[in-house]
């Protein structure tokens, strides 16, 4: 485990956050993140010591392959992926694809198809696992393997990183040492990007969100019906839009092909996209677009 120290910031921007001056005078920058993890989950059949235990149910099959769990994950790439991409196409949405390196190695067409439709590919670790217990050499290798897998699949070098939480105190340093990374999403503490200084270098953080996230259909089952999720997304957006008249914000919607891609849940995403159509001052963007805008705006001076 890393012995590096880090500081916590409990105040953030305070009551007067900077105005990011989103394009189109947007009050809210909406970021859709679709996680591509199928084939990167733990599986004894892939040589792992144990199987993934959490999906629609919490049940761990020990010591032998769990073909049922594996097929649950396969649904995401076989069916859910295409259903979600079609909906994004219908609404001309550009999203960020959080891609696990091994998932892309096994199904390179996932990255290729996403890139061909104008979506961003972001690193989501090599495996669908937390890196918090890795030593520095293991974490460094994981970063390099993830980037390589994406580059080989689609010829694009990713500029974003998001660890399956939690990350380590050294993750950002290793990202900067690897080179090419503009931002990471390993934070859950704000509704605006912010900058951190790592070894004297500036680095952008785009906070992620677990509340506006379809994973809450599973395990704890906070959302049971599609309308539970769409209602929560709409309520969250409406508040941010109202607040954004004076203090523009960012809203992240986390999605998973094997979760929101189900026919009984995809309606939630459609209802939310329908709702956004009636609001003039919004900006739907990839995380790379948001990070680059933030970087450019900061260079000319963000204003309160």
N, C-alpha and C positions, 0 to 999 in steps of 0.2 A: 504494500500500500504506500502511496506517496506520502513523503514527510514534508512536502512543500507547504508553506503557509499561504493563507489568502485572507483577505479582509471582506467583511460583510458591510453592505450599505443599506441601512434601514430607512433612510430618508428619500433617496432617489431624487426625482425632480421637485418634490414638494408640491405645494398648491398651485404653482405657476409653471407647468411644463413648457418646454420650447415648442414653438409652432413649426412642424416639419414642412409646411407648405406643400402638401401632397398635390400631384397633378389634378387638374380639373377642379381646383378649389375644394378638394374632397375633405369631408369631415372625418371619414373613416377609410383607412386602407385595409382592405379585406384580403387575407392570405389563406388560400386553400392548400392544405398539405395532405397529399395522398401517400400513405406509407406502403412501400413495396417490400414485404418481409418474407413472402412465401418461398420456402426452400432454405431459409436461413435459420429456422427455428431449431431447437434442440431435438435430436432424434437418434436413438440408438442405432437405427439402420444406417445412419451416416457416420457412425463411429464415435458418437458422443457417449458420455457415461450415463446419461439419463434422457428421458423424453420430455418434451414440453408438457406442462401439466394444466395450463390455463387456457381455456377458450370459451365456448358457450357454456361449458360446465367446468368444474374444477375436479379433475380426476387424473392422477398420475399412474400410468402403467409402468411398472418397474421391471428391469432386467431383460425385457423382451421388446421388440419393436411394437410401436403403437400405430397400426395402419389406419385406425379410425381418426386419430389426431392428425396424422399426415394428410388424410383426405380432406379434413376440415380446412387446412391451410391451402390445399390445392384449389379449393373452390375460388379463392381470391384471384388467382392468376388465370384460371380456366374460364370463369364467368364474370365475377365482380368487376375485374379490371376493365373489361370491354363495356359493361353497362355504365360504369362511371365515366369513362372517356367519352362515350356517346353523349351523355348528359352535359359534360363540359363543352363538347363541340356545339351542342344545340344552343348553349348560352354564350358561346365564344369566350370561354373561361381559360385563362392560362394559370396553371397550378404548379406547385413545387412537389416533385416526387421524392420522398425520403426513401432512398434505395439502399438496402443491405447489399454489400458486395457479393456475398455468395448467392443471394437470390438472383442477381444480375448475371453472374457466371453461369448459372443453371438455366436461366431464361433471358438471354441477352435481348430478345425481341421486346421485353418489357421496356427497357431503356430506349431502344431504337424507335419503338412506336411512340413513346412519350415525346422524344425529341422531335420526331417528324411532325407532331401536332403542336409544337411550340411551347411545350412544358419544360420546366427546369428539373435537372437531376441533382439532388443533394445527397451527400454521404450520410448513411444511417448506421455506420459500423459495418464490419464484415459479416458478423453473425448477429442474429436478433438476441443480443445479450448485453448486460451492463458491463462496462469495463472497469468498474470501481475497484475490483480486487486484482486487476492485472498489475504486474510490475512495469516499469518504464519501457523496457525492451519489448514486452508483449504489446503494450499500447501503441508504441511507435510502429511496430510491424502491422498492427491492425489498421491504422490510418493509411499506411502505404498500400496494403493489400486492397482496401476498399477503393481508393482512388484508381489503382491499376485496373481493377475489375470493370469500373465504369468507363474508363478511357478505352479499354480494349473492346468493350461492347458497342460503344456508340461514337467514339472519337471525340468526346467532349470531356474537358477537365472540370470537375465540379469545384465550385467556389464556396459551398456551404457545408456545414457539418452539424449533425444532431445525434448525440449519443442516446441509446436507450437508457434513460435515466437510472442512476446518477452517473455523471462524468467524474473525473478526478481533478484535484487541484492543479495538475500539470497539463491537462488536456489542451488548453489554449496555447500554452507554450509549445507543445509538440505540433499543433496545427501550424503555427507560425514557422517553426523550424522546418516543417515539411515544405512549406511554401504553397502559394496559390489560393489560400483560403481567405475570403473576404469577410465571412461572418460565421458564427455558430448560433444555434438555438438552444444551447444547454442552460437555459434559465427560464424561470416561471414567475418572475417578480415584477413585471411591468407591462404596460400597454403601449409603449413606445420603444424603438431601438435606443441603445445607448452604447457608448464607447468605453472600452477598458484599455489600459496600457499594460502590455505584457513585454517584459524585458526591453522597455523603452519604445516598443512599437504599438501603434494604435490598432485596435481590433474591434469590429462591430458585433454587438450581441442583439439578436432579434428574439425576444422572449417568446416562448411557446405557451400553449394553454392545454390543460387537462380537463377543464370544465366544459368548454365548447368542443367536445371530442367524442366521436362515436364509440370509443372504447368503453364508455359508460353504459352501453347496451349489455356488456358482458360482465361476468363475475358479480359485482355489486348490483347490477341491473338498476341503476338510477333511471335510465330510460328503458321503458318496456315497449311502448308503441312508437311508431314513426313520429306521430304528432308530439310526443314528449320531447324529442330531440329538436324538431323544427320550432316548436314553441320556445324552447330555451334559447336557440340561436336567434330567433326573431326578437325576443325580449332583450337579449344582450346587445344585438345590433342597434335596436331602437334607442336604448339608453346611451350608447356610445355616439350615435348620430346626433342626439339632442345635445349631449355634452360637447360634441365636436364643433358646434357653432363657435365656441370660444377656445376649446382645447382639442384639436384633432388627435385622433388615436389610431391604433392598429388593432385589428381583430383577427385572430388565428382560428381556423376551423380545421381540426385534425380528423382525418378520415383513414379508413383501412379497407382494402379491397374485399376482404373476407367478411367484413362487418356491414358497412353501409351498402355494399354491393348486393345484398340480399333483396329480393323483390318486395318484401314487406317493410323494408327500411329505406330504400332508395327514394321513396316519396318524401322523406324528410328533407333530403338535399334539394329535391326539385321545388318543394314548397318554399324553402329558404331562398333559392335563386329567383323564383317568381317574385318573392317579396322585395328583393333588392332592385327589381326592375323599375319600381316606382320612385326611387330615390335618386335625385340628379347628382348629388355631390358625394360620390363614392369612387374609390379607385380599387379595382380588383387586380392584384398584381402578384407576381412570383416573389419569393423572398429575396432572390438576387436583385430584382428590380427595386424592391423596397430598400435593400441595403445600399445599392448604388445611388439611389436618390438621396438617402440620408447622408451618405459620404459627400455627395456633391453639395447638398444644402449646408452641411457643416462647414465646408471649405469657404463658403461665402457668408457664413454666419447665420445660425439659427436665431430667430427672433421670438421673444415671448409674446 
